[in-house]
Amino acid sequence: MKKTILYTALFIAAGALFTSCKKSVELDPTHTIGGDELTSVDDHDRIMTGAYAAMRNNALYAGVNGGSVWLSGPDIAADNFYGGSQNLGNLNTLFRWNYTADNTVTEAAWQGAYQVIRQTNLVTRGIDKYRATDATKVNRIEGQARALRAFMHFELLRWWANDYDRNATSLGIPYVEVFDIEQMPARGTVKQTYDKIEADLKAAKTMLSNTDRSIQSTSAVTATNRAYIDSLVVNAMLARVYIYANQLDSAIKYSTLAINARPLATAAQFPQIWEDATSAELIWSFKMFAGNAALGREIYDVSADRASWLPVTALTSLYSGSDVRGPAYFRVRTGRTVLGKYWAKSTAAGNPDGVVDIKLFRTAEMYLIRAEAYARKGGLDVPALADLNALRAIRGAAVGAETGTALQTAIQTERRKELVAEGHRFFDIKRTARVINRTQNCATFCTLASTNRAWAFPIPQSEILANDNIDQNPGY
């Protein structure tokens, strides 16, 4: 993949990451760091800061002008939003399921993820030589790098794999573990991809349980800044991976560890999460700063009062009047209901700035993972319902008494309500073998059948041309 996923030049200065323009497939990189230039463990630490910074790529989580494939894309590709009259075409490719191998949206997401992975591999390259004299510091740095590498590969697997079964022999994604711009790795199977994700996360958990200092920083405003990956974040990552892989006992184990460490936000705290005024129930909340592209802007742009995508009534009608999520997630602006979840902090003038930290993992998801795992195991409806009702009650929604299939449906409905525009809806439908049926303002692109190729992205054509070992997904 040397000319696609590995051809972004890296510059490191004061712990920040700067990237050059993407080189054409015919050119070699002219400014790269190969790892030999690193002369201390602190150099690796600074590069780890660059790996986090690379996540602010517009194609990943910081969305503007068609970006945020990872964050808003799954809701637009599913059934939570429809194109409003102010739609500028941002992410229409995902809504219409007409992505092709030469599509720039999917290509940018592919390259952006592997750019982060490349940076984590630069962190781990050669760091072991410092372990004899600085083991706990190496643990802190390498543990974060391994966890982030695993997480980005899992994000890629969600979009590019057709099958999430733990032992599936269908195509997964190339798992890149070394910093080498000459390599052209092939796609492993889904099982092989899971094996490597799990191995990296387990190794990271061990390392991050024995570090030289606390990984999270403190703040008088937010009490605890959850901007970095620690062992708690790894527990949450493992819980998410295991519910996708249908490893239900492990999903229960790791979601429980996360739940025990971070209680749910109270009704009073919950709206403050979306204003960055509290860290309640946050497990990993990636920092955004003034000047970063606003989250969710391709759905609703606060500063311009422009709604490219509007929430469907089937979604907004799920929230009762007492449910704190309704007013926290949606606002009425100039006569239309829009996504206000990323309304964000207020400026000195009292207006929202539209910039809020990325909520990658929250305790609410852990309750829903554990409830789903209990329900799918069979015979455990009582603890499954208890988890579901605990979340519903604290949010001000009506509790229920569902069992069996109705309980599993209720859990998926609660995931839709709780996690809207946090990067889950398309994958929740995909992994539970359902179909997408859009009914509101829909004349075309209304149904995505289970056999449609669009459940998995195509490998970018630039990658196919540059890497002789890569295989395309079926149907493209």
Summary of the structure (lengths in Angstrom):
residues: 476
radius of gyration: 21.4
end to end distance: 19.3
largest distance: 65.1
contacts: 1627
relative contact order: 0.14
helix: 42%
strand: 11%
